[in-house]
Amino acid sequence: MAILFSSQSALPFLSLILLAFAYTGSQADARAFFVFGDSLVDNGNNNYLITSARADSPPYGIDYPTHRPTGRFSNGLNIPDIISEHMGTETTMPYLSPFLKGEKLLVGANFASAGVGILNDTGIQFVNIIRIYQQLNFFEQYKQRVSALIGEENTKKLVEESLVLMTLGGNDFVNNYYLVPYSIRSRQYALKDYVPFVISEYKKVLQRLYELGPRRVIVTGTGPLGCVPAELALHSPNGECVAELQKAASLFNPQLVQMLDQINQDIGDNVFIAANTNQMHMDFISNPEQFGFTTSKIACCGQGPYNGLGLCTPLSNLCPNRDLYVFWDPFHPSERANRIIVQQILGGSNTYMHPMNLSTIMALDSRA
């Protein structure tokens, strides 16, 4: 018996075939980009959640092309946006956005959520955030959605040839271990024992990500936790970086690199690339003027000492020129600082990117 299609019912089916065909033809000059992590890389997922960890009101987004808040914890673009810019692709959309569908899915997706950490109990004060294993579950769901568009084999290829950015760790200190005096974790572990525990949990996260298919993953370290305006406001009467938090960063970051090296050795390939964002930030903090900043201590938007207390809101002090400030708000870099960080991710020496920078990755992969 012949099966008859009306032209109307055939359209969705035909569009799927065309999309799969278009994908196979265009992938030579584009790669999907996936982002996992916390507020440093969240581009709006938390806007769709009932949580206090949001950046959805002015003056956030004041320098974004629309001059409106987007959910990014920035005056403008954040690190993933600027990486996409350099890759020549459009910015990945938040996974929770209802507009992430059809061809937009092939660009990639941002799964990050402000407030999360490596540990599940990090950021509990924010209540409803997308914890890291839920981000990975959403990635599995994403793969199923894309498979329905371009088929399983094309989806496998898209994921294997993608670039991933993973940014976690800072909240496990500032929003967990050091959140309150005598926190549960600080009573449970001395700092020298807490760091290896967090690293061992991070290893499980990255191994799970590897199982899901990506083969190029940039993993950023923590920044200099004791030098952000929020910590200066609370713990530094003289503007010096807070020693205890700096110690946490100095223990965590080298152990992270060692762990990534170990995973790469076990795999037999340089899948995981360490980005020394701690050193990138310390360059600004040690000598802001060299980079065209007037201050690395005072946030552009905030209140209290160093503009470091509370949140950035419409009632906060707001600097007139964001390009002169390393920090946009009490915790997050300005767009201009983010741009300098991405320059190091792209072309930095082994001090900043280990074992290679993003430009080298892209050159290697284009020849493969």
N, C-alpha and C positions, 0 to 999 in steps of 0.2 A: 504494500500500500504506500503510495507516495505521501510524503509529509510536506504540507504546504506551509510556507511562512508568509505572513503578511509583511509588507515592506516595513511597517512600524515595528513588529516584533523582531525583525532581523537586525534592526539598527544597533541595539546594544551589543549583540554578538559580533557584528561587523566592526564596531568601534574597538572591541577588545582585540580582534585580529590585527587591525591597523596599528593599535598601540604597541602590541608585541613586536610587529614588524618595524615600527619606528624606533623602538628601543634597541633592537639588534643593530640597526643601521647607525644609530647616533652614539653608541657607547664608547667608540674609539676616542672621542674628544671630551668626554665628561665622566666624572665618577661620582657615585652617590656619597653623601656625607652624613654621618650619624653622630649625635652628641649625647653624652650621658654625664650626669653630675649634679652640681649644686647651683647656687645663685650666680656664681661667676659666669656660668654658661647657659642658664635658663633664659629662654627668649619668649616666655609667656604661658608656659603650662600652668603655673600657679594661679593665673587669672581665672582658670576654670574650676578652681578648688575653693572650698570654704576654709581659708587659712589666713593667719596674720602675716605670713611670709609672702608679701605681694609688693609689686612695684607698678601699680596700675593707676597711680594718681600723680598729677604734676608736683614738682618739676621734673620727675623722671621723663625721659624722652625729649627734653627741651631741644636737643640738637639732633634728634632723629629726623630723617627726611620729612616726616609728617608733623614734626614738633609736638607730638602727643605721646603719652606714656604707652608702652607696648608690653609691659611685663618684664622688660630687661632692667637689671639693676645697674643702670648706666644713664648718663646724660644723652647718649646716642647709641652707637653700635657697640656690641660686645665682641669678645674674641672669636666665637664661631662665625659671626657675620663677616668679620674682616678676613678670616681664612677663606670663606666662600668667595669673597670679592677677589682674592688673589688667585683662586682656582678658576675664576671666570664663570662661576655658576650662581644661580639665585640662592638667596638665604633659605636654609631649611626652615620649615614651619614647625611650631609646637605640635607634638603628637596629639594633644587633646583638642586641637583646633578642628572645628567642623569643616573648615575649608581645605584640610589636608586630605585630598582624594584625587582619583584619576591620575593624570600625568604628574601632578605635584608630588605624588608618592615616590616617583622615580628619582627625584632630586635627593631624597633622604628624609630624615626626620630628626627633630630635637626632642629627647625624652627627659631632659634635665628638669630638676625641681628644686627651687630655693629651700634651704634648710636641711637637706639630707646629708647623710654622711655614709661612711663605710659600714658603720654599725647601725643596727635597726633602732637602738634606743637614742641615737643622735637626733636632735631636733624634735623631741616629743612635745616640746612646748608649743610648736607650730601646729600640732594636731594632724591636719589633713594634708600630707605631702606625699610625693611619689618616691617611696624608698627605693634603694638601688635595685633590689631584686624585682620589684614591681616594674621598674624601668626596663629591665631585661625581659620580663614577661610581655611587656608592651611591644618590645622589639620582635619577639616571637609572633605576636599577633600581627605586627606590621608585615612580616615576611609572608604570612598567610594571605593578607590582603593583596600584596603585590603579586603573589603566585596566581591569584585569581585574575590578575590583569595581563601578565606577560608569561605565565607558565612557571613551573617549578625550576626548570634548568636555568632559564634566564634570571630568575630571582637568586638562585645560588651564585651565579656569576656576578650579578650586581653587588651582592653582599661581600663576596670574596675580593672583589676589585675596589671596594669602597675605602674611604678613609674614616676613621673613628677618632673622636676626641673624648677623653675621659678625664673629668676634673672632680676629684673628691679628696677628703682628708682634713681640710681646715676646720670644718664644723665638728669633727670628732674631738677637737681640742676646745675651740671657743664656745661651742654650743653643746658640750658634753662634759669632758674632763674638768675644764676650768669654768664652767657656766656659773656654778655657785661654790662657795667654800665647802669643802668636805662633800663633794658630789659622790654619788654612788660609785662611779668608776674610780675616782681618786682614792676612795677608801678601800676599794677592791685591789687596786694596782698602784705600785710606785711608778713614776713616769718611765723609768728605764725598763719596766716590764709591760707597761701599757702600750708603748710604741710597737714592740714586736708582736703583741697580740693584735693590734689594729692592722699591721702589715700582713699577718697570717690570714686575717679575714679578707683583706683586700685581694690577696692572691686567689682566694676562692671565687671572688667576683670576676676577676680577669680570666680565670680558667673557664668559668661559665660563659663569658663573652666569646672566648676563643671557640668553644663548642658550637656557638651559634653562627660561626662562619667568617667574621671579619679577619683579615690578615695584615692590616696596617692600623695600628692603634697608638695614637699619641697620648701619653699619660702625664699629666702635669703634676708637679710636686705642690706642696703648700707654699704660699708666699711667706714673707717674714711676719709671722702672726703677732709678734709683740710690737710691731711698728705701725699698725693701722690706727687711725685717729680714735676709734672706739676704745682701744686698749690704752692708748696714751691718756685719754680723758679720765679713765677709771683708775689707772695705776701709775701714772708717770707725772709727778709734779714738775720735773725739769725738762720734759720732752725727749728723754732718752727712751729707746726701745725697751720694752719690758723683758727683763732677763729670763724669767721662767718660761714665758711663751716662746722666746727666741730659742731657748734650749730645746723645747719640744720640736720646733721646726728643724733644728740642727741634728736631732736624732732621727726624725722621721724621714727626711729627704734622702740621705745616703742609704738608709735601709730599703727605701722604695726602689732606688736604682739597682741595688744588689738583688732584690727580689725579681725585678724585671729581667735582669741579666740571666738569672737562674731559669726563669720560665723560657726565655729565648733559647737557652742552651738545651733545655729538655725538648723543645720543639724542633730545634735544629735550624731556626730561621729568625731573623730580626723582625718579629711581629710587633713587639712592644717597644716603643720609643719613649725615652724619658726626657721630659722638658723641664729644665731647671728654672722654674718660674720664681723660686726663692732668690736666686742670683740676679735674675732679670729685674725683680723689684728692688733688690738691695742696691743695684746700680743707681736707680733714681733716688733712693733714700740717702745714700752716701753723698751723692753729688747732683742734686736736682737741677742746678743751674746749667750743668753740662748738657742736659737734655731739653733746655728751654723752659723748665718749670721754675716757678718762684718759691714753691713750698712742697714738701713731701709729708708734712706733719698735719696741716690743717685741711680738713675736708672742704670741698666747695659748698656742699649742702649739708646743713645740720645746725646744731646749737650747742651751747656749753663750751668747755675747754676744747680747743682744736676742732670745733664743730663736730665733736665725737659722741655726744650724748643723744640717745633716742634715735628716731627715724628721720629721714629726709621727707618733709611734708611741705604743703603750700605755705605754711607759717614759718618755715626754717629760714635761717640766713642763706642767701644764695649769692655766690660769686658772679661777677659780670662776665668773666672770661674763663671758661672751663679748661681751655688749653694750657693754662698756667698752673694747673693743679694736678698732682699725681693721683689724688683720691677724689672721686666724685662725691661719695657719701662716706659715713664712718667706716665702712668695710670694703668698698668696691672701687676699682680703678676708674679713672675717667676714660672717655673714648680715646683720647690722644695717648694715654699710657698704654691702653690696650693695643693701639696700633704699633707702638714700639716693641711691645711683647711679641706680637705676631711677626714683626721683622726678624726677631731672634729665632722664633720657631721656624721661619722660612730659611734663614741663611746663617744662623748662629754657629759658632765653633763648637767643638766637643765639650767645652765648659758649659754651654747652654743646652745643647741637644746631644743625647747619647743613645745609640751609637752614630746617628746621622740626623741631619736636619730635613725639613719637609721638602725643600727644593731637590735634595739628593734623592729622597724617596720618589718624588714625582718623575725625576729623570730616569731612575732605575726602572720604575714601573712602565714608563712609556716605551722602553726598549724591550720589555719582556714579551 
